[in-house]
Amino acid sequence: MSTLVLARTQTLTAASALTQIGTAVPTDADVSVAVSGSGGSLVGAIMAIVGLDENGDAQNENLAIAAVGTHTSAQQWSRITSMTPSGVVFTGYSAQVTFEDALPDADGDGDTTEYEDLEALRTRLLIRLGYAAQAASPPPGMAATCNEYLQSAQRFLFRKLTERRMRRFFTWQMEPGQRFFTIASNQDLSSARLDPLKVEWVGISDNNQSWTPLQGGIPPTLYTTVDQDGLPERYEIRQSIEIFPPPDRSYRLRVKGGFKLGAFTADSDQTSIDSELVFLWALANAKNHYGHGDAADVATQANAYLGNIVAGGHATNRYVPGATQAAPLARPRFLPLEE
């Protein structure tokens, strides 16, 4: 299960509700409040939680916060509307509220792909271009030139390459009557944000974890009934994600797709895709620009590396008829006819 952050680490102020990522957060797990810091006594402190329980009924709980540490709600919630500390002055303390999502961790833990940072790749590029003795202090303008080759290579490859590990599910909390959702405001723990050009599946899920697909495209004639809420059936992505009809309850919008490129400008920024592929592609372009004799060899190596990644992405899928042996069908059983 992936732990999602409901409230960023935030200084506690009595009677001031914690800032929430979403106005409603369905979950199958208990809410936990982690309090840190050092101030006055926390004896008598509570976190007032208001929302709906797993049955959709109104619920509230005064979660005792008697000391620094993690405190778990005794209730299971399908929706959280507010969390407010009260009881004592919280000067010197902060809190982070989390809950477990119903999806497996999608942060890429255990990913075996290498992601080198910009500084390491730039140093390697300088060495291969003949600047080994000056790699730590390159000639004027050479560091910026290498950065440009690396950044351009990643942008190009990101559009050309489609890997399974570059796809994940993105989640938005839906409210009754809400049709539009900002693309960058998904509520997942990961900092990854949806790339609208790499959407593969769109659907909704309810509190019972029943998933239903949505059909792409909203014919304008449907807006005749735009004021009638119901079970969403269609979606369309423009500047934002539009759902139709407007939901009649708090579903969760689920989108399976690729994520946008992460930052790759600071020396400590890592690549968003396989760093060796980015390096080889940038090196081939740089060597070609400077007229190195082995430019074609490096380009061949880069293309072969790309081909291996693409081939590996197919896993056990095969697309040639007869290439995969079909499982044998069960033999029919003939029963005697009744007289």
C-alpha positions as CSV (number, residue, x, y, z in Angstrom):
1,M,0.0,0.0,0.0
2,S,1.3,3.5,-0.7
3,T,1.1,6.1,2.0
4,L,-0.5,9.3,0.7
5,V,0.0,12.6,2.3
6,L,-3.3,14.4,3.4
7,A,-1.6,17.4,4.9
8,R,2.0,18.5,4.2
9,T,4.2,18.9,7.3
10,Q,2.6,21.9,8.9
11,T,3.0,24.0,12.0
12,L,0.1,23.3,14.4
13,T,-2.2,26.2,15.4
14,A,-5.0,25.5,17.8
15,A,-8.5,25.9,16.1
16,S,-6.9,26.2,12.6
17,A,-7.7,23.3,10.3
18,L,-4.8,21.5,8.6
19,T,-4.3,22.3,4.9
20,Q,-5.6,19.4,2.8
21,I,-4.5,18.3,-0.6
22,G,-8.1,17.4,-1.4
23,T,-11.5,18.2,0.2
24,A,-12.3,14.5,0.4
25,V,-10.1,11.5,0.6
26,P,-11.6,8.0,0.5
27,T,-9.4,5.3,2.1
28,D,-9.7,1.7,3.3
29,A,-7.1,2.4,6.1
30,D,-7.0,4.4,9.3
31,V,-5.8,8.0,9.3
32,S,-2.5,8.5,11.1
33,V,-1.2,11.8,12.6
34,A,2.6,12.1,13.1
35,V,3.4,15.0,15.5
36,S,7.0,16.2,15.8
37,G,8.8,19.1,17.5
38,S,9.3,20.3,21.1
39,G,7.2,22.9,22.9
40,G,4.9,22.8,25.8
41,S,3.0,19.8,27.2
42,L,0.7,18.0,24.8
43,V,-1.4,16.5,27.6
44,G,-5.1,17.1,26.7
45,A,-4.3,17.9,23.0
46,I,-6.7,16.4,20.4
47,M,-7.1,16.3,16.6
48,A,-10.8,16.8,15.8
49,I,-11.5,14.7,12.6
50,V,-14.8,15.3,10.7
51,G,-15.9,13.3,7.7
52,L,-17.8,10.1,6.6
53,D,-17.1,6.6,7.8
54,E,-16.7,3.5,5.5
55,N,-20.6,3.3,5.3
56,G,-20.9,6.9,4.2
57,D,-22.4,8.0,7.5
58,A,-21.4,11.3,9.2
59,Q,-18.5,10.7,11.6
60,N,-16.3,12.7,13.9
61,E,-13.5,11.7,16.3
62,N,-11.4,13.5,18.8
63,L,-8.0,11.8,18.3
64,A,-5.9,12.2,21.4
65,I,-2.4,13.7,20.8
66,A,-0.8,13.2,24.2
67,A,2.8,13.1,23.1
68,V,5.1,13.5,20.1
69,G,4.8,10.5,17.8
70,T,2.3,8.8,15.5
71,H,-1.3,8.5,16.5
72,T,-3.8,6.4,14.6
73,S,-7.5,7.0,14.3
74,A,-9.8,4.3,15.7
75,Q,-12.2,4.9,12.8
76,Q,-12.0,3.9,9.1
77,W,-13.0,6.8,6.8
78,S,-14.4,7.0,3.4
79,R,-14.0,10.8,3.4
80,I,-12.2,13.5,5.4
81,T,-13.5,17.0,5.4
82,S,-11.5,18.7,8.2
83,M,-8.9,18.0,10.8
84,T,-8.4,20.6,13.4
85,P,-6.0,20.6,16.4
86,S,-7.4,21.9,19.7
87,G,-7.1,21.5,23.4
88,V,-3.7,23.2,24.0
89,V,-1.3,25.7,22.4
90,F,0.8,23.9,19.8
91,T,3.7,26.3,19.6
92,G,6.8,24.4,18.5
93,Y,5.0,21.4,17.0
94,S,4.1,20.3,13.5
95,A,2.1,17.4,12.1
96,Q,1.9,15.3,9.0
97,V,-1.3,13.3,8.3
98,T,-1.2,10.2,6.1
99,F,-3.4,7.3,5.1
100,E,-2.9,4.2,2.9
101,D,-4.2,4.3,-0.6
102,A,-6.0,1.3,-2.1
103,L,-3.4,0.9,-4.9
104,P,0.1,-0.7,-4.7
105,D,3.0,1.7,-4.4
106,A,3.6,3.4,-7.7
107,D,6.7,5.4,-6.7
108,G,9.1,3.1,-8.6
109,D,10.6,1.4,-5.5
110,G,12.8,-1.5,-6.6
111,D,13.2,0.0,-10.1
112,T,16.4,-1.3,-11.6
113,T,16.8,1.4,-14.2
114,E,19.8,3.7,-13.6
115,Y,19.1,7.4,-13.2
116,E,22.4,9.4,-13.1
117,D,22.3,13.1,-12.4
118,L,23.1,15.9,-14.8
119,E,26.6,16.6,-13.3
120,A,27.7,12.9,-13.6
121,L,26.5,12.7,-17.2
122,R,28.1,16.0,-18.1
123,T,31.4,14.8,-16.7
124,R,31.2,11.6,-18.7
125,L,30.3,13.5,-21.9
126,L,33.3,15.8,-21.4
127,I,35.6,12.8,-21.0
128,R,34.3,11.1,-24.1
129,L,34.7,14.3,-26.1
130,G,38.3,14.6,-25.2
131,Y,38.2,16.9,-22.2
132,A,39.2,14.4,-19.5
133,A,41.9,16.7,-18.1
134,Q,39.4,19.6,-17.9
135,A,36.4,17.6,-16.8
136,A,36.3,19.2,-13.4
137,S,36.8,22.7,-14.9
138,P,35.7,22.7,-18.5
139,P,36.5,25.4,-21.0
140,P,34.2,28.4,-21.1
141,G,30.8,27.5,-22.5
142,M,31.5,23.8,-22.7
143,A,29.5,22.9,-19.6
144,A,26.4,24.6,-21.0
145,T,27.0,22.9,-24.4
146,C,27.1,19.5,-22.8
147,N,24.0,20.3,-20.7
148,E,22.1,21.2,-23.9
149,Y,23.0,18.0,-25.6
150,L,21.9,15.9,-22.6
151,Q,18.7,17.9,-22.0
152,S,17.7,17.8,-25.7
153,A,18.5,14.0,-25.9
154,Q,16.2,13.3,-23.0
155,R,13.3,15.4,-24.4
156,F,13.6,13.7,-27.7
157,L,13.8,10.2,-26.3
158,F,10.9,10.8,-23.8
159,R,8.5,11.3,-26.8
160,K,10.0,8.4,-28.8
161,L,10.2,5.9,-26.0
162,T,7.2,4.3,-24.2
163,E,8.2,2.1,-21.3
164,R,5.8,0.3,-18.9
165,R,7.7,1.7,-15.9
166,M,7.0,5.2,-17.2
167,R,3.3,4.6,-16.8
168,R,1.3,4.7,-13.7
169,F,-2.2,5.4,-12.3
170,F,-3.0,9.0,-11.4
171,T,-5.9,9.7,-8.9
172,W,-8.2,12.7,-8.5
173,Q,-10.9,13.0,-5.8
174,M,-14.3,13.8,-7.3
175,E,-17.0,15.8,-5.7
176,P,-20.7,15.7,-6.6
177,G,-21.4,18.1,-9.4
178,Q,-17.7,18.7,-10.2
179,R,-16.9,18.3,-14.0
180,F,-13.4,19.7,-14.4
181,F,-10.1,18.5,-12.9
182,T,-6.7,20.2,-13.2
183,I,-4.3,17.9,-14.8
184,A,-1.5,18.7,-12.4
185,S,-3.5,18.3,-9.2
186,N,-3.6,14.5,-8.9
187,Q,-3.5,13.4,-5.2
188,D,-0.8,10.7,-5.4
189,L,2.3,10.6,-3.2
190,S,4.7,10.6,-6.1
191,S,5.6,14.0,-7.5
192,A,5.0,12.6,-11.0
193,R,2.3,14.4,-13.0
194,L,0.3,13.1,-15.9
195,D,1.4,13.8,-19.5
196,P,-1.9,14.4,-21.4
197,L,-0.2,13.0,-24.6
198,K,0.3,9.6,-23.0
199,V,-3.1,8.6,-21.6
200,E,-3.9,4.9,-22.0
201,W,-7.0,4.4,-19.8
202,V,-9.5,6.6,-18.0
203,G,-12.1,5.4,-15.5
204,I,-13.6,5.9,-12.1
205,S,-13.7,3.9,-8.9
206,D,-16.2,3.9,-6.0
207,N,-15.6,3.3,-2.3
208,N,-16.0,-0.5,-2.9
209,Q,-13.1,-0.4,-5.3
210,S,-15.4,-1.1,-8.3
211,W,-13.6,0.3,-11.4
212,T,-15.6,1.5,-14.5
213,P,-14.0,2.7,-17.7
214,L,-15.0,6.1,-19.3
215,Q,-15.4,6.6,-23.0
216,G,-13.3,9.3,-24.6
217,G,-15.0,12.4,-26.1
218,I,-18.0,14.5,-25.0
219,P,-20.4,15.4,-27.9
220,P,-21.6,19.0,-27.3
221,T,-25.3,17.8,-27.6
222,L,-24.9,16.2,-24.2
223,Y,-24.6,19.6,-22.5
224,T,-28.4,19.8,-22.8
225,T,-28.4,17.7,-19.6
226,V,-25.3,19.3,-18.0
227,D,-27.3,20.1,-14.7
228,Q,-28.2,16.4,-14.2
229,D,-25.6,14.6,-12.0
230,G,-25.2,10.8,-12.5
231,L,-22.7,8.1,-13.0
232,P,-19.9,9.5,-15.2
233,E,-19.7,7.9,-18.6
234,R,-17.4,10.1,-20.7
235,Y,-14.2,12.2,-20.4
236,E,-12.3,14.7,-22.5
237,I,-8.9,16.2,-22.0
238,R,-8.3,19.8,-23.1
239,Q,-6.7,22.4,-20.7
240,S,-8.1,20.2,-17.9
241,I,-9.9,16.9,-17.6
242,E,-13.7,17.1,-18.1
243,I,-16.0,14.4,-16.9
244,F,-19.6,13.9,-18.0
245,P,-22.2,13.7,-16.6
246,P,-21.1,15.4,-13.4
247,P,-20.7,12.8,-10.7
248,D,-23.5,12.2,-8.3
249,R,-21.2,11.1,-5.5
250,S,-17.6,11.1,-4.4
251,Y,-16.0,8.8,-6.9
252,R,-12.3,8.7,-7.7
253,L,-11.1,9.6,-11.1
254,R,-8.4,7.1,-12.3
255,V,-6.1,7.7,-15.3
256,K,-3.5,5.3,-16.5
257,G,-0.8,7.1,-18.5
258,G,2.7,8.3,-18.8
259,F,4.2,11.0,-16.5
260,K,5.8,14.2,-17.5
261,L,9.6,14.8,-17.5
262,G,11.0,15.8,-14.2
263,A,13.4,18.8,-13.8
264,F,16.8,18.3,-15.4
265,T,18.5,21.6,-15.1
266,A,20.4,21.5,-11.7
267,D,23.5,19.4,-11.3
268,S,21.7,17.1,-8.8
269,D,18.6,16.5,-11.1
270,Q,18.4,13.0,-12.3
271,T,17.1,11.8,-15.7
272,S,13.5,10.6,-15.9
273,I,14.4,7.8,-18.3
274,D,17.3,5.4,-18.6
275,S,20.4,7.6,-18.1
276,E,22.7,5.4,-20.2
277,L,20.4,5.9,-23.2
278,V,20.3,9.6,-22.7
279,F,24.1,9.7,-22.5
280,L,24.7,7.6,-25.6
281,W,22.2,9.7,-27.6
282,A,23.7,13.0,-26.5
283,L,27.3,11.6,-27.1
284,A,26.4,10.5,-30.6
285,N,25.0,14.0,-31.5
286,A,28.0,15.8,-29.9
287,K,30.5,13.6,-31.7
288,N,28.8,14.1,-35.0
289,H,28.8,17.9,-34.4
290,Y,32.5,18.0,-33.7
291,G,33.4,15.6,-36.5
292,H,34.7,12.7,-34.5
293,G,35.4,9.6,-36.5
294,D,33.5,7.3,-34.2
295,A,30.3,9.3,-34.2
296,A,28.5,6.7,-36.4
297,D,29.6,3.9,-34.1
298,V,28.2,5.6,-31.0
299,A,24.9,6.3,-32.9
300,T,24.6,2.6,-33.7
301,Q,25.2,1.8,-30.1
302,A,22.6,4.2,-29.0
303,N,20.0,2.9,-31.4
304,A,20.8,-0.7,-30.3
305,Y,20.4,0.2,-26.7
306,L,17.0,1.9,-27.5
307,G,16.0,-1.3,-29.4
308,N,16.8,-3.5,-26.4
309,I,14.7,-1.3,-24.1
310,V,11.7,-1.4,-26.5
311,A,12.0,-5.1,-27.0
312,G,12.2,-5.7,-23.2
313,G,9.0,-3.7,-22.7
314,H,6.9,-6.3,-24.5
315,A,7.5,-8.8,-21.8
316,T,5.6,-12.0,-22.6
317,N,3.3,-10.4,-25.2
318,R,3.6,-11.8,-28.7
319,Y,1.9,-10.5,-31.8
320,V,2.6,-13.2,-34.4
321,P,-0.4,-15.7,-34.8
322,G,0.7,-19.1,-33.5
323,A,3.7,-17.7,-31.7
324,T,2.1,-18.3,-28.3
325,Q,0.7,-21.8,-27.6
326,A,-3.0,-21.5,-26.5
327,A,-4.0,-23.4,-23.4
328,P,-5.9,-26.6,-24.3
329,L,-9.7,-26.5,-24.0
330,A,-11.4,-28.8,-21.6
331,R,-12.8,-31.9,-23.3
332,P,-16.6,-31.9,-23.5
333,R,-18.5,-34.4,-21.4
334,F,-21.5,-36.1,-23.1
335,L,-24.3,-36.9,-20.8
336,P,-26.9,-39.5,-21.6
337,L,-30.3,-38.3,-22.9
338,E,-33.3,-38.7,-20.7
339,E,-36.0,-40.9,-22.0
